[in-house]
Amino acid sequence: MQTGTIAKYAGITLALAGLLVLSGCWVQSIHGLYEEGMSKPDPDVVVDQRLAGSWSVPEPEIGDKDNCKAVMTITSRDGVYDLKWPVQEGCSDPERNYEARLVRLDTYYFLDVVAPPDAVCDTCIAMHQIFRVDFASDGFSLTPIDSEWLNKSLAAKSLTLATVPDDSDIVTASTADLKAFCRKFAGDPAAFRPDSTLTFPRVRAGHAVSSE
């Protein structure tokens, strides 16, 4: 990323990387995957109770470093999900809070995650991070847009998607263009790489979080 280009985003753009235990470059968007400020709610925004509950946060770094068994809780209200990762015994990481919308495009689900309004400074822009969501019987998984694939596709002109000049990791495309992109590439294993997928097992009442 070009530090000068994104100076005003500092402090709020990479926080989720710590939550999801990912490294490397991140694809982030200035606009969300859902329409705001419309007379009617975006019909693509849905609520699915399969996301609600307590979830084991993927390791390795957290458990290996601190013997920490991190748990994320997700609740929903009025179409908005609250993602919370409170401070827990044995963990050195601070409390983290996010909000998200679940967007259904054709047969695929996507989670748009962003910092809550009260965590964004007056001169900052809250960056959106978009993940494909796949549900399973005992949890769900999130797969990010692959940064390397996006960079190469834009350079080869096999894909058109507006980004910050010289920094394809920051998308400036409109919500409509983002939706078209996700519809087209949702099932493409190069765009959403299986080896980048993070699985969140459900933590059931009375059960300890497993480090396996």
N, C-alpha and C positions, 0 to 999 in steps of 0.2 A: 504494500500500500504506500501511496505517496503521502508522507506525514504532513507536508504543508497544505495539501489539497483538502485534508479531512481534519484539520486542527479543531474546528468547532464541534466535531463529533466526539472528541476525546472524552474518555471516562464512561461512556454509555454504550459504545459500540461492541466491545469485546467481553462484556461481563458475562454473557451467556456461555462463552467458551469455557469458563471455569465451571459452570453448572453442568455442562454436558461433557466435560473432560475431553475436549477436542483440541487439536493444535493445528498450526498452519494457517493459511489464508482463509478468510471467510467471505462468502458472498452475502452482501447486505443490501437492503433496498431503502431508498428514501421514502417511497410510497408503499402502502400496505397492499395485501392481496385482497382487500375488501374496500368497498366504497364507503366513504364517510360524508356527512353533511347532506345527505339526500333526504327527500321528503318521506321516502319509505326505506325500511331497512334493506340492506343488501340481501337478496334472496339466496345467494350462495353461502351465506354464513349460517351455520347450523350448530346445534348442540347435540352432543352424543354422550350419554351417561357412561360409556365405556372409558372415557378419560377421567372421570371423577374418582378420587380415592388417594391412597398413599402408594408411592412407587419407590423402589430401590434405584438410586442414582448409579449409573455405570461407573466402574472403576477402570483402570488400575490405580492412578495416582493417589486418590483419596485414601483408600484402605491401606495401600502399601506404606504411605508416608505417615499417617496419623493413627492407624488402626481405627479408622472412622467408617461407620456404616451410615452413609448419608441417605436421608429419605426426603423425597419431594411430595408435597401434597397439592392436589388440584381440585378446586371447587369452581362452580360456575354460577353466574347470576346475570340475567338480562342479556344472554348471548355472549358474555365475556368470561373467559376462564382466568382465574387467579392461580398462578404457579408460585408456590412458596417453598423455600428451602431454609428452615430455621436453624439456628445454632444448635448443635447437638453435642452430647458428651463425647469426648475423644476427638472432636473435629476442630481444626484451627481456622477453617474458612468462615467468613462472616455470613450473616443472614442475607439471603437474596430473594427478591420478589420480582415477578414479571406478570404481564397480562398477555393474553393470547386470544385469537379467534380461530375457530375451526371452519375451514372453507371446503365445501364439497364441489368439485369440478368433474362433471361426468361421473365416473365410477371411483374416482380417487379423492382422498382426503389430504388436506394440507393444514399445517399449523403455522400461523403467523404470530411470532413472539416478539414483544417489544417491551421496553422499559415503561413502567407506569408513569402517568403525567407528573406526579409529584417528585419523581426521581430525575426529571429532565430540567436542566437549567434554562433560564429565559433565553439565552442566546444559542442553545443547542438544538439539534434535531434528533429525535428518537429514531434510531435505525431499526428497520424490520428485518428479522431473520426468518426465512421460510423453509419449512421442512415438509417432506411428504410423510404422512402418517399411515402406518399399517397396524391394524388391530389383530391381536391373537387372543386365545382363550384365557391366558394368564397375564396379559399385559399389552403393551403396545411398543412400537419402535418409531424412531425419527430418523429420516435420511436427509441430509442437507444437499443443496445444489453444489455440484462439484466445481470448485474454482478453476482447476487446471483445464477441465473440459470446456468451461465457458470461455476462458481466455483464448484457447486454441481455436474454438469455433468462431469467435468474433474476429480473430486475426485472419482466419481462412475465408471469412465472409460467407460461411455456410449458415450463419445465424445472424439475425438482426435484433438487437436489444440495446436500448440506450443505456450507456454507462458514463461515469465520470471520465473525461479524457485522460488517457494513460493510467487508468485504474479501473479495470473491468470488474473488480471485486465490489464496487459500489454501483448499484443499478439505479438509474434515474428514470426508467420507463414508467409509463402510467399504469394505474391499476388494471385497466383493460388489457394492456400489452402483457402485463405480468400473468394475468389469467390465461391469455392465449398461449404464452410460453409454457405454463404448467400443464395445460391441457395437451399440448403437443408432445412434451417430453416426459410426462409423468412416468411412463413405463419404460423409458430409455435407461438401461443400466450404466451408460456412460455419463448421463446427466445427473442421475441419482445413483451413485455407486453403492452396490450392496456391501462392500467392505468398509463403507463409512457409516453404516447403519448402527444406531445405538438402541439397545433393547432395555426397556424399563419393566421389570417384573413387579407384579402387584405385591404389596405388603399387607398381609391379612392380619386382623386383630388377634393378638396373642402370639404372633409369630415374630421371631427375631429376623433382622435383615441378614441374608446370607452374603458372604464375601466371595462365594464361588462364581 
